């Protein structure tokens, strides 16, 4: 198992650093984004005193999508769900991959001690703290509501700290772009929405791991905090959070266009140069062996 894991990491390192850096690189443009409202259906997500995560995530997702469609009609906005239905984690990522999305935005609400508050944005990566691990374990636990989840996720056990930690070592190929967008989101949450900025963090989320484009998972706030919950359940609060993400997207899109304008993306190791390389990346991800639950 250890030898196979090490071999996989080495192979990934070789692949990611061998992407072409020549002037024949395709210009990177944002044409399609996928907005993923977390949870849904029988998966309520975390609970507040009078609210459910699935409803807030869906409402804010639809508001964000409507704003982007209005301001950027050239951008194709795709939703993983537009109603209160349950979508499996692997299918959420598959929707983004099938549509060759240029950005994947996953929207959630947080849970924790009643004193915890504020917004944070995650990218796929190594857990830096036990708090990051706890968030990843909670969001990944949605797979327990799926049928035959063990075969779909190679035996991945969301309740195992060891499984989550090892899984998080599989870094997102689009790390720099994901970090860039996440930072813009957090800046707008603080400056535009007046929310406490909990920062950009890294953790091993299944829904981000399966995607082949820059991806973030946004925690809008804590439903277990009365002030955050009151804000996020209000029309005004949801509008300002959606507007903040719109501002972040506008800046990210502009930055991307500037890099593509006669030049090429600087993140040589973070951009798949062609659809062929994206498909290769997906094939390798599907073949990765994740740690099995101890019997």
C-alpha positions as CSV (number, residue, x, y, z in Angstrom):
1,X,0.0,0.0,0.0
2,X,2.7,2.5,1.0
3,X,4.8,1.7,-2.1
4,X,1.8,2.1,-4.4
5,X,0.9,5.4,-2.7
6,X,4.5,6.7,-3.1
7,X,4.6,5.6,-6.7
8,X,1.4,7.4,-7.4
9,X,2.7,10.7,-5.9
10,X,5.9,10.5,-7.9
11,X,4.0,9.8,-11.1
12,X,1.7,12.8,-10.5
13,X,4.7,15.0,-9.8
14,X,6.3,14.0,-13.1
15,X,3.0,14.5,-15.0
16,X,2.2,17.9,-13.5
17,X,5.7,19.4,-14.1
18,X,5.9,18.1,-17.6
19,X,3.1,20.1,-19.1
20,X,4.3,22.3,-22.0
21,X,5.5,25.8,-21.3
22,X,6.1,26.8,-24.9
23,X,4.4,29.6,-26.8
24,X,2.0,27.1,-28.4
25,X,0.1,27.1,-25.1
26,X,-3.7,27.8,-25.6
27,X,-4.9,31.1,-24.2
28,X,-7.0,30.6,-21.1
29,X,-10.4,32.1,-21.1
30,X,-13.4,31.8,-18.8
31,X,-16.3,30.5,-20.8
32,X,-18.2,28.2,-18.5
33,X,-18.6,28.1,-14.7
34,X,-20.4,25.5,-12.6
35,X,-22.1,26.6,-9.3
36,X,-22.7,23.8,-6.9
37,X,-25.2,24.3,-4.0
38,X,-24.1,22.0,-1.3
39,X,-26.2,19.1,0.0
40,X,-29.9,18.9,-0.9
41,X,-32.9,16.5,-0.6
42,X,-32.5,14.1,2.3
43,X,-29.0,15.6,2.9
44,X,-29.8,18.7,4.9
45,X,-26.2,19.7,5.7
46,X,-25.6,21.5,9.0
47,X,-28.4,22.9,11.0
48,X,-29.0,26.2,12.7
49,X,-31.6,27.0,15.3
50,X,-34.2,27.5,12.5
51,X,-32.3,26.9,9.3
52,X,-30.9,24.2,7.1
53,X,-27.6,24.5,5.1
54,X,-29.1,23.0,2.0
55,X,-31.7,25.8,1.6
56,X,-29.3,28.7,2.2
57,X,-26.6,27.2,-0.1
58,X,-29.2,26.8,-2.9
59,X,-30.6,30.3,-2.5
60,X,-27.2,32.0,-2.6
61,X,-26.1,29.8,-5.5
62,X,-29.1,30.8,-7.6
63,X,-28.6,34.5,-6.7
64,X,-24.9,34.3,-7.7
65,X,-25.7,32.6,-11.0
66,X,-28.4,35.1,-11.9
67,X,-26.0,38.0,-11.3
68,X,-23.2,36.4,-13.4
69,X,-25.7,35.6,-16.2
70,X,-26.9,39.3,-16.2
71,X,-23.4,40.9,-16.1
72,X,-21.6,38.3,-18.2
73,X,-24.0,36.9,-20.8
74,X,-21.1,35.4,-22.7
75,X,-20.4,33.1,-19.7
76,X,-22.3,29.8,-19.6
77,X,-23.5,29.3,-16.0
78,X,-24.4,25.7,-15.1
79,X,-25.9,24.6,-11.8
80,X,-25.5,21.2,-10.2
81,X,-28.9,21.6,-8.7
82,X,-31.6,24.3,-9.0
83,X,-34.1,22.6,-6.6
84,X,-34.1,20.7,-3.3
85,X,-32.7,17.5,-4.7
86,X,-29.8,15.2,-3.6
87,X,-26.9,15.1,-6.0
88,X,-24.0,12.6,-5.2
89,X,-20.6,14.2,-4.7
90,X,-19.0,12.4,-7.7
91,X,-21.8,13.6,-10.0
92,X,-21.4,17.2,-8.9
93,X,-17.8,17.1,-10.1
94,X,-18.8,15.1,-13.2
95,X,-21.2,17.8,-14.2
96,X,-18.3,20.3,-14.2
97,X,-16.0,18.0,-16.1
98,X,-18.5,17.0,-18.7
99,X,-19.2,20.7,-19.5
100,X,-15.5,21.5,-19.5
101,X,-16.0,24.2,-16.9
102,X,-13.3,26.8,-16.3
103,X,-14.3,27.4,-12.7
104,X,-16.1,25.3,-10.1
105,X,-17.7,27.2,-7.1
106,X,-19.1,25.0,-4.4
107,X,-21.2,26.9,-1.8
108,X,-21.8,25.7,1.8
109,X,-22.5,26.9,5.3
110,X,-20.4,26.0,8.3
111,X,-21.0,24.4,11.7
112,X,-19.0,24.6,14.9
113,X,-19.0,26.0,18.4
114,X,-21.6,28.8,18.9
115,X,-18.7,31.3,19.4
116,X,-17.3,30.5,15.9
117,X,-18.3,33.0,13.2
118,X,-17.2,34.3,9.8
119,X,-16.6,33.1,6.2
120,X,-13.8,31.0,4.8
121,X,-12.9,29.5,1.5
122,X,-11.2,26.2,0.8
123,X,-9.1,24.8,-2.0
124,X,-8.0,21.2,-2.4
125,X,-4.9,20.5,-0.4
126,X,-3.2,19.4,2.8
127,X,-5.1,19.8,6.1
128,X,-3.1,22.5,8.0
129,X,-5.1,22.2,11.3
130,X,-7.6,19.9,13.0
131,X,-10.3,22.4,12.3
132,X,-9.7,22.1,8.6
133,X,-9.8,18.3,8.9
134,X,-13.1,18.5,10.8
135,X,-14.7,20.6,8.1
136,X,-13.5,18.3,5.3
137,X,-14.8,15.2,7.3
138,X,-18.2,16.8,7.7
139,X,-18.6,17.8,4.1
140,X,-17.2,14.5,2.8
141,X,-19.6,12.5,5.1
142,X,-22.4,13.3,2.5
143,X,-21.2,10.2,0.6
144,X,-22.6,8.0,3.5
145,X,-26.0,9.0,2.1
146,X,-25.1,7.5,-1.3
147,X,-25.8,4.0,-2.4
148,X,-22.7,1.8,-2.7
149,X,-20.4,4.7,-1.8
150,X,-17.5,2.4,-1.0
151,X,-17.1,1.2,-4.6
152,X,-17.7,4.7,-6.0
153,X,-15.0,6.2,-3.9
154,X,-12.5,3.3,-3.8
155,X,-13.3,2.4,-0.2
156,X,-12.7,6.0,1.1
157,X,-13.9,6.3,4.7
158,X,-15.0,9.8,5.5
159,X,-14.9,9.1,9.2
160,X,-11.2,8.1,9.2
161,X,-8.8,10.9,10.1
162,X,-6.0,8.9,8.4
163,X,-8.0,8.5,5.2
164,X,-8.7,12.2,5.0
165,X,-5.1,13.2,5.7
166,X,-3.6,10.9,3.1
167,X,-6.3,11.8,0.6
168,X,-5.6,15.5,1.1
169,X,-2.0,15.0,-0.2
170,X,-3.4,14.7,-3.7
171,X,-3.0,18.4,-4.6
172,X,-5.3,20.1,-7.0
173,X,-3.5,20.6,-10.4
174,X,-5.0,24.1,-10.5
175,X,-3.8,25.1,-7.1
176,X,-2.5,28.6,-7.9
177,X,-5.7,29.6,-9.8
178,X,-7.9,28.2,-7.1
179,X,-6.0,30.1,-4.4
180,X,-6.2,33.3,-6.4
181,X,-10.0,33.1,-6.8
182,X,-10.4,32.0,-3.1
183,X,-8.4,35.1,-2.0
184,X,-10.6,37.4,-4.1
185,X,-13.7,35.9,-2.5
186,X,-12.4,36.3,1.0
187,X,-11.4,39.9,0.2
188,X,-14.9,40.7,-1.0
189,X,-16.6,39.0,2.0
190,X,-14.6,41.3,4.3
191,X,-14.7,44.5,2.3
192,X,-18.1,44.3,0.6
193,X,-20.1,42.2,3.0
194,X,-18.5,43.2,6.2
195,X,-18.0,39.6,7.3
196,X,-15.2,38.3,9.5
197,X,-12.5,36.9,7.2
198,X,-11.4,33.5,8.4
199,X,-9.0,33.2,5.5
200,X,-8.2,30.9,2.6
201,X,-7.6,27.3,3.8
202,X,-6.7,23.9,2.4
203,X,-8.3,20.6,3.0
204,X,-9.2,17.3,1.3
205,X,-12.7,17.7,-0.2
206,X,-13.9,14.9,-2.4
207,X,-16.0,17.2,-4.6
208,X,-12.9,19.4,-5.3
209,X,-10.6,16.4,-5.8
210,X,-12.8,15.0,-8.7
211,X,-12.8,18.3,-10.7
212,X,-10.4,19.2,-13.5
213,X,-10.4,23.0,-13.3
214,X,-9.8,25.7,-10.7
215,X,-12.2,24.9,-7.8
216,X,-13.2,26.3,-4.4
217,X,-15.5,25.4,-1.6
218,X,-17.0,28.4,0.2
219,X,-18.3,28.3,3.7
220,X,-20.6,31.4,3.9
221,X,-20.8,31.4,7.7
222,X,-21.7,29.4,10.8
223,X,-25.4,28.4,11.2
224,X,-24.5,27.5,14.7
225,X,-23.8,31.1,15.5
226,X,-26.9,33.2,16.0
227,X,-25.6,36.3,14.4
228,X,-24.2,34.5,11.3
229,X,-27.4,32.5,11.0
230,X,-29.6,35.6,11.2
231,X,-27.5,37.3,8.5
232,X,-27.5,34.3,6.1
233,X,-31.2,33.5,6.4
234,X,-32.1,37.1,5.5
235,X,-32.7,38.3,1.9
236,X,-30.3,41.1,2.4
237,X,-27.5,38.9,3.8
238,X,-27.9,36.4,0.9
239,X,-27.9,39.2,-1.6
240,X,-24.7,40.8,-0.3
241,X,-22.9,37.5,-0.1
242,X,-23.9,36.7,-3.7
243,X,-22.8,40.2,-4.8
244,X,-19.5,39.8,-3.1
245,X,-18.8,36.5,-5.0
246,X,-19.8,38.3,-8.2
247,X,-17.2,41.0,-7.5
248,X,-14.6,38.4,-6.9
249,X,-15.5,36.6,-10.1
250,X,-15.4,39.8,-12.1
251,X,-11.9,40.5,-10.8
252,X,-10.7,36.9,-11.4
253,X,-12.2,36.9,-14.9
254,X,-10.4,40.2,-15.7
255,X,-7.1,39.0,-14.3
256,X,-7.4,35.8,-16.4
257,X,-8.2,37.8,-19.5
258,X,-5.1,40.0,-19.0
259,X,-2.9,37.0,-18.7
260,X,-4.4,35.5,-21.9
261,X,-4.1,38.8,-23.8
262,X,-1.2,38.1,-26.0
263,X,0.5,36.1,-23.3
264,X,-0.1,32.8,-21.6
265,X,-1.0,31.8,-18.1
266,X,1.9,32.0,-15.7
267,X,0.9,29.0,-13.6
268,X,2.8,26.5,-15.7
269,X,2.2,23.7,-13.3
270,X,-1.4,24.6,-12.7
271,X,-3.0,24.7,-16.1
272,X,-3.7,21.6,-18.2
273,X,-2.5,22.7,-21.7
274,X,-5.1,20.8,-23.6
275,X,-8.2,18.7,-23.4
276,X,-6.1,15.6,-23.8
277,X,-4.1,16.5,-20.7
278,X,-7.3,17.2,-18.8
279,X,-8.6,13.7,-19.7
280,X,-5.3,12.2,-18.7
281,X,-5.5,13.9,-15.3
282,X,-9.1,12.6,-14.8
283,X,-8.0,9.1,-15.7
284,X,-5.2,9.2,-13.2
285,X,-7.5,10.5,-10.5
286,X,-9.9,7.7,-11.0
287,X,-7.1,5.1,-10.7
288,X,-5.7,6.6,-7.4
289,X,-6.1,4.2,-4.5
290,X,-7.5,5.8,-1.4
291,X,-7.0,4.3,2.1
292,X,-9.6,1.7,3.0
293,X,-11.5,1.6,6.2
294,X,-9.9,-0.8,8.7
295,X,-12.0,-3.9,9.1
